[in-house]
Amino acid sequence: MLNSVRAGEKVLGIFYGHPGVFVSPSRRALAIAREEGYEAKMLPGVSAEDYMFADLEFDPATHGCCAYEATHILLKNIPLDTSINNIIWQVGGVGVTKIDFENSKFKFLVDRLEKDFGLDHKVVHYIGAVLPQSATVKEVYTISDLRKPEVATQFNACSTLYVPPRKGAADPFPAHVVEQLLGTTTSKVVDALYPVAQWDLGNNLPAVPAYGPYEQKVVAAMGDHTTPDDYRALAGSPAMQQFMAELALRPTLQAKYRASPQAVVDATPGLTDLERAALLLNAAGPVLAVMKPRAGEVMTVDKLKESVTPSAAYLFIFIVIAAAAHILV
């Protein structure tokens, strides 16, 4: 890669999964290129963890989530938090420092799991499918099962272990903390927001029905729903929407736009005067202001200039996050 960069070429390196997850050549290439004065950037990819969230259908924001490398857990004697989701990488190569993976030390990881979670806690042996011909591996075992030789041999260099939280592991929510954070005296906070995956039922986590009383009430009221007066609907001319889509997908256009917003905007027909003004400011706040206007608000160029702040730029994003906050009381 670097030889091609030095030869004056634009180089794209494509790595398996995410280029920054369990990959050292990508980080070395970035560091060396920057030391030599070249521009280099890492773009995100879909990692094994992302596949796991989809295949095992758990949300890392519910309960919390922590990921470890198997050998690192043992070397650092790291206690696992039994109240959160735990992801353990490279369980098929415990204590292995060479490419030729073998798994004779797997038992030491099982000892660690047994100490923290007990023998009967269910875990998932996970391998995400790589090719269309591949099959995703989702094998559910108790921790005691992992001691069986016929089970241990199923773990290989691609294996990851998902260890869900254990019921009752977390301390009760202190009433004064709940009141300070959530503004309520209710001391019971529900921390299971979704129906529990079928494989996870054995761990006795709080189960939430797909259609509970609250959901049924909301569905019944949908026929009478009206759009709130303060809802910020997506606006923007077809030209503006097309320009933003191309800007997101074309790095060369992004580079030209950053270097000379005026030249790129002048070459884009169909924009309104306000859209042109917002794009010329080259900031997220003005763009959000013209594409997500508040109901009844009359936007001006001066108001667009006032929105060139981080707080204004991310106000809409914050509203969306707050509306979807994973807290039920």
C-alpha positions in Angstrom: 0.0 0.0 0.0 2.7 2.5 1.0 4.8 1.9 -2.0 1.8 2.8 -4.2 1.2 5.9 -2.1 4.8 6.9 -2.5 4.4 6.4 -6.2 1.7 9.1 -6.3 -1.3 6.8 -6.5 -4.5 7.1 -4.4 -4.7 3.8 -2.5 -7.7 2.1 -0.8 -6.9 -0.8 1.4 -9.8 -3.2 2.1 -9.6 -5.4 5.2 -11.8 -8.2 6.4 -14.5 -6.9 8.8 -13.6 -3.5 10.4 -10.1 -2.3 9.5 -9.5 -1.2 13.0 -10.7 -4.2 14.9 -8.0 -6.9 15.5 -6.0 -5.5 12.6 -2.4 -4.2 12.9 -1.3 -3.6 9.3 -4.0 -1.0 8.8 -2.9 1.1 11.8 0.8 0.7 10.9 0.0 1.9 7.4 -1.8 5.0 8.7 1.0 5.9 11.1 3.7 5.5 8.5 1.8 7.4 5.8 1.2 10.3 8.2 4.8 10.3 9.4 5.9 10.6 5.7 3.5 13.5 5.1 0.6 11.7 3.3 -3.0 12.1 4.1 -4.5 8.9 5.5 -7.9 8.0 7.0 -9.6 4.9 8.3 -13.2 4.3 7.3 -15.5 2.1 9.3 -16.5 -1.4 8.3 -18.8 -4.1 9.6 -17.1 -6.0 12.4 -17.8 -9.4 13.9 -19.3 -7.6 16.8 -21.8 -5.8 14.6 -22.8 -9.2 13.1 -23.2 -10.5 16.6 -25.6 -7.7 17.6 -27.7 -8.7 14.7 -27.5 -12.5 14.8 -27.9 -12.8 18.6 -30.4 -9.9 18.7 -29.1 -8.1 21.8 -28.6 -4.4 22.3 -25.3 -3.4 23.9 -27.0 -0.3 25.3 -29.3 -2.5 27.3 -27.5 -3.6 30.5 -24.2 -2.3 29.0 -21.6 -4.2 27.1 -17.9 -4.9 27.5 -15.5 -6.7 25.1 -12.3 -8.5 26.1 -9.6 -10.6 24.5 -9.6 -14.0 26.1 -5.9 -14.2 27.0 -5.9 -10.6 28.3 -8.6 -11.5 30.8 -6.4 -14.2 32.3 -3.1 -12.3 32.2 -4.7 -9.2 33.9 -7.0 -11.3 36.1 -9.9 -9.2 35.1 -13.2 -10.0 36.9 -16.2 -10.1 34.5 -19.1 -7.9 35.3 -22.1 -10.3 35.6 -24.7 -7.5 35.3 -23.7 -6.6 31.7 -23.3 -8.2 28.3 -19.8 -9.6 27.9 -18.1 -10.4 24.6 -14.9 -12.5 24.7 -12.7 -12.6 21.6 -10.3 -15.3 20.5 -11.6 -17.9 22.8 -10.3 -20.6 20.5 -6.7 -19.5 21.0 -6.2 -18.9 24.7 -2.5 -18.3 25.5 -1.5 -18.6 21.8 1.0 -16.1 20.5 1.5 -17.6 17.0 -0.6 -18.0 13.9 -0.9 -21.7 14.4 -3.9 -21.7 16.7 -4.4 -24.5 19.3 -6.7 -24.6 22.2 -5.1 -26.6 25.0 -5.5 -23.7 27.5 -9.2 -23.2 27.0 -9.9 -24.7 30.4 -8.3 -21.7 32.1 -10.9 -19.4 30.5 -13.7 -21.8 31.6 -12.3 -21.5 35.2 -12.6 -17.8 35.0 -16.2 -18.0 33.7 -17.2 -20.5 36.3 -15.8 -18.2 39.1 -17.8 -15.2 37.9 -21.0 -16.7 36.5 -21.4 -20.2 38.0 -21.8 -23.6 36.2 -25.4 -23.2 35.0 -25.2 -19.9 33.3 -25.8 -20.1 29.5 -23.4 -18.7 27.0 -23.3 -18.6 23.2 -20.4 -19.8 21.0 -20.6 -17.5 18.0 -19.0 -17.5 14.6 -20.4 -15.1 12.0 -20.9 -16.3 8.4 -18.2 -14.9 6.1 -19.1 -16.2 2.7 -22.5 -17.0 1.1 -21.7 -20.6 1.5 -20.9 -20.2 5.2 -23.4 -20.9 8.1 -23.5 -18.7 11.2 -22.6 -20.7 14.3 -24.9 -20.0 17.4 -24.3 -22.8 19.8 -25.8 -22.4 23.3 -24.0 -24.1 26.2 -23.9 -23.8 29.9 -20.5 -23.0 31.4 -20.3 -26.5 32.7 -20.7 -27.8 29.1 -17.5 -26.0 28.1 -15.5 -28.5 30.1 -16.6 -31.4 27.9 -13.8 -32.3 25.4 -16.3 -32.7 22.5 -17.6 -29.1 23.2 -14.2 -27.5 23.7 -12.9 -28.9 20.3 -15.7 -26.9 18.6 -13.9 -23.6 19.4 -11.5 -22.4 16.8 -9.6 -19.3 15.7 -12.8 -17.7 14.5 -14.8 -18.3 17.7 -16.2 -15.6 19.9 -18.0 -16.1 23.2 -21.1 -14.1 24.2 -21.8 -14.1 27.9 -25.2 -12.5 28.7 -25.9 -10.8 32.0 -27.0 -12.9 35.0 -30.3 -12.1 36.6 -30.0 -10.5 40.0 -26.4 -9.7 39.5 -26.9 -5.9 39.6 -27.7 -4.1 42.8 -31.1 -2.5 43.2 -31.4 1.0 41.8 -31.0 3.4 44.8 -34.1 5.5 45.2 -32.2 8.8 45.7 -30.2 8.2 42.5 -33.3 7.4 40.5 -34.9 10.6 41.7 -31.8 12.7 40.9 -31.3 11.3 37.4 -34.9 10.7 36.3 -36.9 13.1 38.4 -39.1 10.4 40.0 -39.3 8.7 43.3 -39.9 5.4 41.7 -37.2 3.0 42.8 -38.0 0.2 40.3 -36.5 0.8 36.9 -37.1 -1.7 34.2 -33.9 -2.6 32.4 -35.2 -5.1 29.9 -36.7 -3.3 27.0 -37.1 -6.0 24.4 -38.5 -9.5 24.2 -35.7 -11.8 25.3 -34.1 -14.0 22.6 -35.3 -17.6 22.8 -31.8 -18.9 23.4 -31.5 -16.5 26.4 -34.6 -17.6 28.3 -32.7 -20.1 30.4 -30.8 -17.3 32.1 -34.1 -16.0 33.6 -33.6 -12.4 32.5 -36.6 -10.2 32.8 -38.9 -11.0 29.8 -40.8 -8.3 28.0 -43.6 -9.2 25.7 -43.6 -7.9 22.1 -47.0 -6.4 22.8 -47.4 -5.5 26.4 -50.2 -3.1 27.8 -48.2 0.0 26.8 -47.6 -1.2 23.2 -51.2 -2.2 22.8 -52.4 1.3 24.0 -50.0 3.0 21.6 -51.1 0.8 18.6 -54.8 1.4 19.4 -54.2 5.2 19.3 -52.3 5.2 16.0 -55.5 5.9 14.0 -56.0 9.2 15.9 -52.4 10.2 15.8 -51.6 13.7 14.5 -48.2 15.1 13.8 -46.9 17.3 16.7 -46.7 21.0 16.0 -43.0 21.1 16.8 -42.1 18.1 14.6 -39.2 18.9 12.3 -40.0 17.3 9.0 -37.3 16.7 6.4 -37.3 19.6 3.9 -34.9 20.7 1.2 -35.3 20.9 -2.5 -34.7 17.8 -4.7 -31.3 19.4 -5.7 -30.3 19.8 -2.0 -31.3 16.3 -1.1 -29.4 14.9 -4.1 -26.4 17.0 -3.3 -26.2 15.8 0.3 -26.5 12.2 -0.8 -23.7 12.5 -3.2 -21.6 14.4 -0.7 -22.0 11.5 1.7 -21.1 8.9 -0.9 -18.3 10.5 -2.9 -15.0 11.3 -1.1 -13.7 13.2 -4.1 -16.7 15.6 -3.9 -16.2 16.0 -0.2 -12.6 17.0 -0.8 -13.6 19.5 -3.5 -16.3 20.9 -1.3 -14.0 21.4 1.7 -11.4 23.1 -0.5 -13.8 25.4 -2.2 -17.5 25.4 -1.2 -18.2 28.3 -3.6 -17.0 26.4 -6.7 -19.0 23.2 -5.8 -22.1 25.1 -4.9 -22.0 27.2 -8.1 -21.8 24.0 -10.1 -25.0 22.6 -8.4 -28.1 23.8 -10.2 -31.6 23.9 -8.5 -30.6 25.0 -5.0 -32.6 27.7 -3.3 -30.8 30.9 -2.1 -31.0 29.7 1.5 -29.6 26.3 0.6 -26.8 27.9 -1.2 -26.1 30.1 1.8 -26.2 27.2 4.2 -23.8 25.1 2.0 -21.4 28.0 1.6 -21.0 28.2 5.4 -19.6 24.6 5.3 -21.0 23.6 8.7 -23.5 21.1 9.9 -25.7 23.6 11.8 -26.9 25.7 8.9 -27.5 22.5 6.8 -29.7 21.0 9.5 -31.5 24.4 9.8 -32.6 24.4 6.2 -33.3 20.7 5.9 -35.0 20.3 9.3 -36.7 23.7 9.9 -38.9 24.3 12.9 -42.6 24.6 12.2 -43.5 28.2 11.4 -39.9 29.4 11.6 -38.8 31.9 8.9 -35.2 31.2 8.2 -32.8 33.9 7.1 -29.1 34.0 6.2 -28.3 35.7 9.6 -30.1 32.9 11.4 -28.1 30.4 9.5 -24.8 32.1 10.5 -26.0 31.9 14.2 -26.4 28.1 13.8 -22.7 27.6 13.1 -22.0 26.1 16.5 -21.5 22.5 17.7 -24.5 22.7 20.0 -26.8 23.9 17.1 -25.3 21.3 14.7 -26.1 18.4 17.0 -29.3 19.7 18.5 -31.5 17.6 16.2 -29.3 14.5 16.8 -29.6 15.0 20.5 -33.4 15.2 20.3 -33.5 11.9 18.4 -31.2 10.2 21.0 -33.2 11.6 23.9 -36.5 10.3 22.4 -35.0 6.9 22.0 -33.3 6.8 25.4 -33.2 3.2 26.8 -34.8 4.1 30.1 -38.2 3.0 31.3 -39.7 3.8 34.7 
